[in-house]
């Protein structure tokens, strides 16, 4: 059966992709950032040092939520520009559907770029739906590395001096990659590696998370280690060495704490919403998310990745020679 031909839409049919109450919508983000800005002032003395590392992480996280509201349109237009530049066949198809030429300033460029974002202001927008249907079904457009690099360069463009120490080197590294050069910034560290180091990091964390989950359920640590070690084909000493090796990794440590909390609160996490659990049990924060939220996510991951899968993952990651 021939495919149903898509009807033509025009940009005049587009709905608004801007919030009408954007200032009010962003107000709480700005207030939270200002509160953190003032609370961490060195002039406050020791009082300003309390949880300052987490405050810095929270500020960065909030900033990206603010970015999502105010800067998504700009990110989308730049992403769409690079995507259409690298896929002229897509531009031609969209011009045919829209019945108009697409220039670098056309609204259609923003619609192309917003395809790669999770959240849109108005998903019922007929122009958005038509463009994204063509991208997904006819062209299977994905954000590959060669296209992503110039987009990252665009996002880093600014003469602002206070962030130039990291933006300028990263922008240069992306530029160099397009010319076939691997900049020092993004060269792999000169350390001894076995198999796929990134995958191994994940599987080791999952193995130890299963251990902590059992501890949260009330099992003694040595018993939990024995059970997990036997299931994943490792020794207890090996598991202890992993725990020691990543002892100063905050993200690794938080993953283990979340797994133990998931064991303690498993029934509660299944039965109640996060807001109720936070109210009843309190909360601590890590990277602007509560430990209860981390525990809920970790519980789902542990259930989706049983020990048999961890054993297979460790084996395959060790056998990988390319790291890919």
N, C-alpha and C positions, 0 to 999 in steps of 0.2 A: 504494500500500500504506500503510495507516495506521501511524503511528509506534508503536513498542512502548512501552507505558506503563511508566514507571519504578516499581519497587517501593518501598514506603515504608520508610524507615529511621528509627530513633529515636536520640536523643542517648545513650541507654544503650549503644548499640553502638560508641560512639566509642573509638578507640584513643588512647593517650597522645601528645600533641604536646609533651612535655617530655622532655629527655634525662635518663636516670637517673643519669648520671655527670657532671652539668653542671659541678661545681667542677673536676674533673680535666680536663674538656674545655677549660675556659677558663684553666687554670693557665698555659699557655705564653704566652697573650696578656697576662696580667697581669704575668708575669715580664719579658716584652719591654718593656712600658710602663714598668715600674719601672727597668729597666736604662737606657732612654733618659732617663728623668726624672733619674736620678743622674748620668749621663754628661755631661749638658748644663748642669749647675749652674755659674753664673758663678763660684762660689767655687773651681772647679777651675782657673781662670785660662785661659790660651791653649789648654790641652789640651782644655777643654770646648767650644771653638769649632770644632773640626774637624768638617766636614760637618754643622754644626748645622742649616742650612736643610733638608737632606735628613732629618735626624733628626726635625725637627718634622713634616715631611710623613709620615714613617713612623709617627710616634706617632698622628697623626690617622687614618691608614689602618687601623692596628691597632685603634684605638678602635671603628671602624665594624664590624670583624669581631667584636669583643666585643659590640657592640650587637646584631649579627645573632643571637648566641647567647642573650643574656640579655633582650633587649628586643623581639624579634620578636613575642612574644605580645601585648605592650602596643600596639605599633604596629598589629598586625593587628586588635585589638579596637577601637581608635579608628578605624581605616580602615573596618572593617565597620559601626560605628555610623553614620558619616557616609554610607556607601553605602546602608544600609537607610533612613536618614532621607530621602535624596533619591530612593529608588526603593521606595515603599510597595508597589508591585505585586510586587516581588521578595520582600519580607517576607511578603506574603500567600501567595505560592506556596510559600515554604519552610515556613511554618507548616502549610500543608496537607500537605506531604510528611512533615514531622516529627511531625505530629499533636499539636502543642503551641504555645502562644503564645510568641512571641519577645519577650523584654524587653531592655532595654539591657544587662542583665547576663548574658544567655544565652550559653552556649558557642558557639552558632550564629553569634553576632556575630563572634567571633574567626575562625571558619572562613571567613566571607565575606571578611574583611580579608586573610587569609593567601593568598587567591586571587591577589593581586597580587605575591607574593613568589616568587622562583625556587626556593628550597629549603625543604622541609618536613621535620620530624622523621620522620614516618611517612606516606608516600604511599599506603600500602595501607589507610589508615583509610577504612572504608566511608562514614562520615558526610562526611568531607572530599571524597571522590570524588563522592558524590551531590549535595552542594551546589554544587560547582564545575562539574559537568555541567550543572546547571540554569542557572547563571550564564553559561556559555559558549554552550550550544546554544539555550536558550530565550530568553534575554534579551540575549545578546551584550554583557555588561556591560564597560565600559572605564572607566579612571580619567581622566575629562575634567577640564579645568581648574577649572570651578566646584566640583566635588567635591573636588578636590585641595587647594584653598586652605584650607578649614577644617581639613583633616587636618594640613597644615603648621602651622597656628596651634596645634593641639593639641600637636604635637611640640615646639613652642617654649615651652610653658608651664612656667615655673619662676621662683622668686624668687631663684635663685642669681645673685649679683652679678657674678661673674667673667666671665660670658659675656653679661651683659645688654646690653652695648654694641652687639652685633650682633643678638641674638635679639629684643629689644624692637622695634627699628625694622623688622625683617623681618616680625614678627608683625603690627605695625600696618599695614604695606604690604599684606599679604594681606587683612586685615580691610577696609581701604579699598577694595580692588578689588571686594569683594562689594557695596559700596555705590556703585559706579560711579566711584570717585575713583582716579586714578593718583598714588600717592605719589611724592615726589621720589626715593626710593631706587631705584625701578624704572622711572623715566623713561629713555628712550634718551639716551645721551650726545649733546651738541650738537656733532657732528662731521659733516664732509662725507661723505656716503654715496653709493655707486653700487650700484644694484640691491639684491640680498640680501646684506648684509655677512657674515652667518654662513656662508651657503653659499659665498661667495667665499673666505672664510678657509680653508674645508676644501679647495676645489679648488686654491687656490694652494699649500697645503701638499702636496697630492698631486702637483702638477706638479713642485715642487722635490724631493719625495721620490723621484720617478722619476729625477730628475737625480742625486741622491745614490746611488741604487741602482746606476746605471750607473758612477758613480765607484768604488763598492765593488767592482764587477766589473773595475776596472782602467782605465776610460776616463778620459782627462784631463778636467778640469773644463770647459774651454771647449768641448770636443767634446760632452760630455754636455749642456751647456746648449744648444748648437746643435741637437742631435738632438731634445731635448724641446721647445724653442721652435718648431721647424719643425712638430712633430707637433700641438702644441696651438694653433697659429696666433698665437703671440706673438713678440716680438723677444727676443733675448738680454738686451738692456738692461732690458726689462720684468721678466724673471725675476730679474735681479740686483737690481732695485729692490724686489721682493717680499722677497727674502732680507734686504735691508738694513732694510726697514720693520719686520720682525718679529725683528730681531736680538737684542732684549732680552726676548723672550718665551720663557721656559724650556720651556714645553710644545711650542711650535713648533720650537725648537732640538732638543729631544729627539726629536721626530718625524723630523727630518732625520738625526740621528745613528743612529737605529734603522734608517732606510732604507739608510744606507751600510753598516751592519753586516749587514743582510739581504743586501746584494750580496756582501759578503766571505764570508759563511757560508752562502750559499744551499744548496749541496749538503749541508753538514753539518746544517743545519736540517731538510732533507728526510729525512735518513738516520737521525738520532739523536734521542732524547728530550732535553728541556731539561736535565734533571739531569746527563746525560752531558756536554753541551756546556759547562755552567757549570763542571763539574769540570775539563775539558780547557782551557778558554779563560779561566777566571776570569769575574768579573762586577763591574759597577758598578750602583748602585741609583738609581732615580728614582721618587719617589712610591711607595716600597715595592714596586716591581717591578724585576726585574733587566733590564739592557739586552738580554740574550739573549731574555727573554720579549717585550720590546717589538719586537725584531727579527723574531721569529716571527709576531707579530700583524701587523706592518707588511708582511711578505712576503705574507701572505694577502690583505691589503687591496690591495696593488699588483697582484697577479695578478687580483683581482676587478675592478679598476678600471684598465683599460689606458688608454693616452694618448688614444685616440679618445674614450673616455668622459669623460676630463678635459676635453678640448676642448669637448665638448657641454655639460658641466656648467658650465664657465666662461661659455659663451655664454648659457645659460639663466639663470644667477645674475645676470649683468649686465642681462639684459632684464627681470628681475623688478622691478616698481614698488612692490609692497606689502611686500616682505621676508617674505612668508609662503609 
